[in-house]
Amino acid sequence: MVRISAFFIAVCMVLIAGSLGYVVYLRFGLTGAESALLALGVLTALVVYNTIAARTRDRAEVSSQIATLSRSSNDLARQLSEFGRRLADVETKIETILDKTLATAQPLATEIEELSTLIKQLADSVAMHDAALGGENGQRPDAPTAPTPAVSVTEPADVMSPIAAPASQSIAASPAPPQRAVAAFAGLDNDGIVAAIRNAIEASRIDLYLQPIVTLPQRKVRYYEAMSRLKAENGDVVAAADFLGFAEAGSLMPKLDNLSVLRCVQVVRRLLLKNREIGLFCNLSAATLTDSGFPKFVEFIDANRAIASALVFEFSQRAVRAMGPIEHESLAALAERGFRFSIDNLTDLRIEPRELTERGFRFIKAPATLLLNRLGAASTDIHPADFSDLLGRFGIDLIADRIEVETTVVDLLDYDVRFGQGHLFSPPRPVRAEALQGVAADAGKDAAVADAAKGEAVRSDPLKVDAAAAARGGLAQFARAGGRT
């Protein structure tokens, strides 16, 4: 359309200029050349005028558009400002509502927590009174007493759990099996007791018990601690505290540790099949670190370094303080393979966290009574309330053990303790025999496959050995050598 109008204007200008030149030629007697020049000049003037007029119109139109755009921008800025003001008002109202809601719900939550604590204390008191009344009525000491209230502990949903516990997530804090050390070793002198322990180790009558370590306050199972129990020939179960002293005196701790570590590896492998976040604490003695069979122990550990992140070796505070250069070198050999260490049986809080971190210690277990300063004779270099923060700065987690009552948990939360262990959550429970047998059978099959794979590799290339096959076969080899180390 613009081109048509421009063409029309151009034609009109040519006609006007031509007509003017023709009229001048006829009326004023000018020559044809003069008339043509005059017509050309008029045409040029018309073209210049039209061009100037068009540019003036374009400028006016552009100015009008700019003014319109400026007004639109101002309107948009005003609307955005209004929207921001309204949004700020909404956020203020929401924060006010949340503050009011929290202020209203906080007293209710506190009352519910206090009521829960009172109910649990009442249940414990009722159970104690029932037991007392039963004793007064002539009830036999070995007769079944009133069941202890169940304590809710969140465990991994694992139908193949190696622990002989109920399938539900509520674990009843039932008492551990009877432990009658005096009856088991009755009539035996020290040498006879050592011989009985040696026979139990050689006959694999050392059972493995697991006790969960839970997070606080969620009470979700995060680790397990493996505990040894000796089964006497008459069927009595002897706690570790009742026979470890005799085992140390008889130099049986390396054999006992080899057997315990073997079973811990089996349990860890089974646990990791269901939950990659779980871990297991395995107790070791300092005698194992200096034993002549320690290189074979390291060889077995090296073959199972894939589970290093889930297996923690635990030493007593007394053993750690008595360690010398040989023990430190042995710890360094285990730490180089990715294994971590823990300290338990604390008698005081005088420790050097920086030094422990450099040696591979990542956990410290302290009795709840020691942390809560209930032992008047305990001497410490730091207030127990700051102990967890001090360890956390060096990458060490604090675990409060021997927790027996609910009020202890409430007090520990004020000390920023993240993990807890004790009969309040669950007593030690035996590992099912079929769980260990299943893993051992799988290890035997893997060992056979590993031997075949290794033979084929040696025939093709004598310098190449399948490391994975060697790792799988290490379990069976260590199992055969565990009782002879």
N, C-alpha and C positions, 0 to 999 in steps of 0.2 A: 504493500500500500504506500509506503514511503517513497519507493522508487517511482511509482506512477505519478505521485504528486510532484516530485522533483522534475520528472520528465515534462509534465504539463507546464510547470513554471518556466522551465527552460524554453519550451516552444513559444510560450506567451512572450517572454522577453525577446526572443528572436523576431517574432511578428511585430512587436511594438517598435523595436529598433529599425526593422526593415520598412515599416509603414512611415515612420518619421523621416527616414532618408528619402523615400519616394515622394512624400509631400514636399519636402524642401526642394527636391529636384524639379518638381513641376511648378511650384508657386514662386519660388525665389530665384529661379534661374541658375542654380548651381550646377556645376558639371557633375558627371556621373562619379568621378573619382572623389570629389569633395563630398558628395552625398553619401558615398559608401563609407568614407572615413568618419563622417558624422554619425552614421548609423552604428558603426563599430564602436565608437566612443560611448554612445548611449547604451549599447549592449554591455560594454565593460562596466559602466556605472551601475547598471541594474544588477549585474552578477555580484559586484562588490557589496552592494546594499543588501542583497538577499543573503549573502554569506554572513555579514555582520548581524543581521536580524536573527538568523538561525542560531548562531552562537549565543546571542543574548537570551533566546528562549531556552536553549539547553542549560545555560548557567542558572537561570531562574528555576528550572525544573530540578536540577541537582541540589540547589540550595533548599528547595522545598522538601526533597527527600531526606536530606541531612537533618533538617529541623524535625521532621517526623520521626526519624530514627533516634534522635536525641530525646525526644519526648517518650518514646517507647522504652529506651534504656532507663530513664528516670523512673518510669512506672515500674519496670522490673526490679530496680534496686529498692524501691519503696516496698514492693511486695515481698522481696527476700528479707528485708529488715523486719517486716511484720511477721513473717513466718519464723524467723529466728527468735523473735520475742515470744511468740506463742509456744515454740518448742522449749524455750527456757522455762516458761511457766509450767508446762507439762512435766518437765524433769523435776522442778521444785516440788510440784504436787506429789509426784511419785515418791521422791525421797521422804517427803513428810509422811506419806502413807506407810512406807516401809519402816520408818523410825517408830511410828505409832504401833505398827504391827509387832515389831521386835520388842518394843517396850511392854506390850501386852502379853506376848508369848513367853518372854524370859522368866517372869515369876512362875508361870505355869510349868515350864520345863524344869526349873529348879525344884519345885514341889514334887513333880513326878519322879525326878531322880532321887530326892530324899525319901519319897514313899517306897521306891524300889529297893533302896538300901535297907530301909526299916523292915520291909517284907522279907528280904533275904536273911537279915539278922534274926527276925522272928522265926523263920523256918529253921535256921541253925539252932536257935535256942530250944525250939520244940523237939528237934531231933536229939539234942543233948539230954533234955528232960526225959524223953522216951527211953533213951539208953539207960539213964540213971534209974528210972522206975523199973526197967526190966531187970537191972542188977539187984535192986532191993527186993524184988519178988522172987529171987532165987534163980534167975536165968543163968545158964551156963556161959562162961566167957567166950566159948567158941561158937555159941549159937548165933544165927543171923540177926543182925541189928537192923534198926530202921534205916532205909536207904537215904543216902545223902542227896540233897536237892540237886537236880541237873543244872549244869552251867552251860549256857549257850556259847559254843565256840564255832566260828565260821571256818570250815575246812574245805579243801578243794573237792569238788564233786568227782570222786574217783571210785568207781565200783571195783577196781582192781587194787585198792590200797593194800600195802603189805602189812598194815597194822590191824590186829585183831580187835576192831572196834565196831560199833553199830554203824549201819549204813546211813542213818540220818545225820543231820548236822548238829544235833544236840547230843553232846557226849556226857554221859552220867559220870560224875566224879566218884566212881566206885573205888574201894580200896584195892591196892595192889595185892597180888597173890601172897600168901603167908611166907615170911622169910624167917626161918628158925635156924640161924647159924649155929647156935649152941647145940641144938639137937643134931645137926648135920655132922658136926665135928666132935661130938661127945665121945669121950674116952680116948682121944688122940692127942699126942704131944705135938710140938711144933713141926718136927720132921714128918710125922704122920699126916698132919694137915697139908704140908707142902706136897707130899706124895699124892694125897687125894686131889689136890688142885691140878697137879701134873696129869693125873689119870683123866680128870674131867676135860682138860684141854685136848689131850690126845684122842679122847673119845668124842670130841665135839659136843660136849655137854655144857657149853657156854652159850646160853640163849641171849638173843639181842632184844632189848626193849627200847621203844621209842617214846619220847615225851615231846609234845609240840611246844614250839616257841611262837607266841602270837604277837600281833601288832596291838598297840594300845592307842586309843581305846576301842578300836574296831574289833579286836579279838579274832583276826583272820590269821590262820596258820601260815607262817612264813618260813619257818625252819623246823627241824626235828633234832633232838639230841639222842644219840645212840648210847644206851647204858647196858653194861654186861651183867648178867645174872648167872650164877653157877647152879647147875642142877645136880644135887647129890645123888648117890646111888639109891637112896631110899625115897627119892622123889622130892625132897625138900628143896626149896629155892633159897639160895644164899645171895644176899645183896652184895654189891661191889665193895662197900665199905667194910664188910665182914671178912673178905678174903684177899683183897688187894695187898694189905700189909704183909700177909704170909707169902703172896706171890712175889712181892719185891724182895723179901728176905731170901726166897729160894731162887732168885734170878729167872723167874718165869715170865716176867713182863714182856720181853720181846716176842715170845711165842703167843702170849695172850693178845698182844697188840696186832700181830700178823693175822690172827684169826678174826679179830674184831674189824680190822681194816678191810679184809676180804669180804666180810658180810656187809659192811657199810657200802662198799663199792657196788655190791649186788643190789642193795636197797636203793641207792641213789640212781642206778640205771633204771630201775623199775619206776621210781617216782618221776624221773625226767620224761618218761614216756607219756605221762599224763599232764604234767605241769612243769614247764621250763623255768618257772620262777621259784621253785622250791629248793631248799638246801638242807644239808645234814651235818651236824657236829659230831665228830668222832674223837674220842679221848685217846691220847697217846701219853706214854711215860717217857721221861728223859733217858731211861735205860735203852730204849729202842734206838735213840739217836746215836748212841755210842756202841751199839752191839756190832759184832763182826758180820752179822748178816744184813746190816743196813744197806750195802750196795744192791743186794737182791731186792730189798724193800723199795729202793729208789727205782730199780728197773721195772718193778711191777707198777709203781706209781706213774712212771714215765709212759708206760703203755696205756695208761688210763687217764692221761692228762686232758682228754676231751671233757671229763666231768670235773675239772679243777674248780670251775666257778661255783659248783654246787656242793663241794666237799670241804669242810673246814676242820682242821686238826686242832684239838683243844688240849692245853696244858694247864696244870695248876700253877697258882702264883708262886708257891714254894719251889716248884721245879724250874720255873722261868728265872727266878732269882739265883738259883744254884747252877745255872748253865755256864759252861766254860767255852773255850774256843772250839772244841770238837763239836759240841752241841750247836753252836752258832753256825758252823760250817754246814752241818746237816740241815739246819733250818733254811740256810741260804740255798741249798740244793733243792729243797722242796719248793721254796718261793720262786726259784727260777722256772719251775714248771707250772707256775700259775696258781699254786695252792695258797690258801690263806690260813691264818692262825687265830686262836682265841685263848683268853685267859679266864679261868674259873677259880672257884674256891678262894675268893678274895678275903683276906683277913684285915686289910687296911687299904686306904686309898692313896698310899704313897707310891706313885708310878711316874714314869717319864714317857708321856704319849709320843713325843717326837722320836725317841729311840725305838719304841715299839712299832711305830709306823714304818720306820726304815727297815725293820727286821721282818715285816710282813704281817704283823698283827692288825686285824681289822675289827675284832670284837672283844669286849670285856664283859664278863658276867660277874655281877655283884649281888650278894644277898640283899633282899629288900630291907631287912632290919638294919644292915650296915648303912644303906643309903638314907634311910629315914632316921639315922642317928639314934637308934634304940639300944645300941651297945655302948654303955658308958665307958668301957675300957678301951674302945677303939680310938686310936690316934690317927689323925688325918692332916694332910697339908693343904686341903682345900675344903670348902664347905660342900657337903653332898649335893645341895641344890644347884651348884655350878659345875658339878662333875660331868654331866652329860654334855653341856655346852663346850667344856674344855676338850673332851674327847672328839666331839664333832668337828672342831676346828682342825684336827689332824686326821680326819677320815675314819674314825673308830666309832662303831655303834655300841651303845651301852644296853645291856640286857639285864633286867632285874629278875633274879630267880628266887626260888623258895617262897613264892607268893601263896598264901594259904587262905586269906580272908578278903572279902570284897573291899573293906575300908582301906586296905593297903594299896589297891589299885587307884583309888581316888587320891591318896596322898602322893603316889608316884607320878600321876599326871601333872601335879604342880612342879615336879622336878624335871619335866620335859623328857621322861623316859619313853622311848618308842617301842620297846619290846619287853615282853614279860613271859615268865615260865614258872610253873608251880602246879600243885595239886588242885588249886582253885580252877584252873582251866581244864586240866586232864592229868591223871596219874600216868606213870610209865606203863605202856601196854606192850605185850609181846608181839614180835613180828611173826606172822603166820609162816609155818614151815613150808607150805606149798609155794609161798611167794619166793622164798630163797631157792627152793628146788627148781621152780620154773626158770628162774634166771640162770641158775647153774647149768641146767640142761641146755638152754639157749647158748650159754658160753661154750659148752662142750661141742655143740654143733658148729658154732663159729670157729672154734679152734681147729676142728677137722677140715673145714673149708679153707681156713687160713693155711694149714699145713700143705694142702693140695695146691693152693695158689702160690705159696712160697716155693714149692718144688718145681712148678712149671716156670716160675720166674727165674730160678737159679739155672734151669736147663737152657733157657733162652738167653739170659744175660747173668752171669754169676755175680756181677757187681750190683745188681738191682734187686732189692727186696721190698715186697709190698708192706709199707708201714702200717696201713690199716689192718691188714691181716695179722701182723705182729701184735697190734694193740688188742685185737679181739682174742688172740690166743693167750695173752698174758694172764688173763683171769684163771684159766684152767691150770696153767703152769704154776702160778702162785698158790692155787688151792692145793696142788700136790706137794708143794714145798712148805706150806704154812706150818705144819706140825713138826718139821724137822729143822727149822731155822735155829 
